[in-house]
Amino acid sequence: MNISVDLTLSPLQDDYEIHVIDFIKVLRDSEFTVLENPLSTQIYGDYNTLMPFLTETIKSSFENQDICVLTIKIVKTDRSNYEPSF
């Protein structure tokens, strides 16, 4: 089953930018399709492969920060080819 995951990492500290950049670089270096916009990052792939990857990636990111909020939205379909129709 393919999924689409929308992630917004919000470190609550002064040096937040480096943590966001490091998180996105790990996502980019993965085997998954990754799309970015100014507000969030989307990653697409097979549920059974993507979720364990995200679990480890999120844990690693959290371990390098004092306080952080991560907002996750998961859609049960691959929306990587979405094109607006308006």
N, C-alpha and C positions, 0 to 999 in steps of 0.2 A: 504494500500500500504506500503510495507516494503522499508526501505532506509538504506543506508550505509553512514556514515558521517566520514570524515577524519578531525581531528582537530590538529592544531599546535598552541600552546599558546607561545607567545614570549614577556614576560614582559621586558620593556626597563629600567631596573634599576638593581642596584648591587645585591639586594637580590632576584633575579629572581627565583632561584631554589625552594624556599619555596612556591611561588605562583603556579608554575607548579605542584609541588607535591600535594598541596591542591586541585587544579583543578582536577587532575587525581583521587584523593581519592573520590571526590564527584561523578565522573563518575562511579568508581568501585562500590560504594555503591548503585547505582541505580538498577532498575529492568532489565536493558538492558545488552546485550552482549557487552563487552568491550575488545578490543585487543590492545596491546601496542607494539611499537618498539622504537628504539632510536630517531627517528625523528618526530613521530606523534602518535596520539592515535585514534583508530577507535571505533565507537560506532554504534550499529545496533538495529533497531526496527521499530515499526509501526510509520509512519509519524505523524499521529494525536496525538500520545502519546509522541514521542521522541522530536519533535520540541518545544512544550511548556516547556518541561524539560530543553532542551538546552538553550532556551531563558532566563529562570530564572538562570540557572547555570552560563551562560556567564555574565549576568548582575551582579550577586553577585561577581564573580571573578573580573570584571572590577572595581567595587566599592572599592575593597581592594588594588588597584594598582594606581600608578600615571599615567604611560603611558604603553600601552600594544597593541600588534598586535595579532590578532587571524585570522589564515588562515583556511577557511572551504571549504571542497569539499563534495558535496552531490551527491550520485549515486542512481538512482531510481531502486534499487534492493538490496536484502540482499546478500552481498558478504562475510559474516562471515565464510563460509565454503570453501573459495577459496583455491585451491591447485595448485601451479605452475605445468605446464605440461612439463617442460624442465629440 
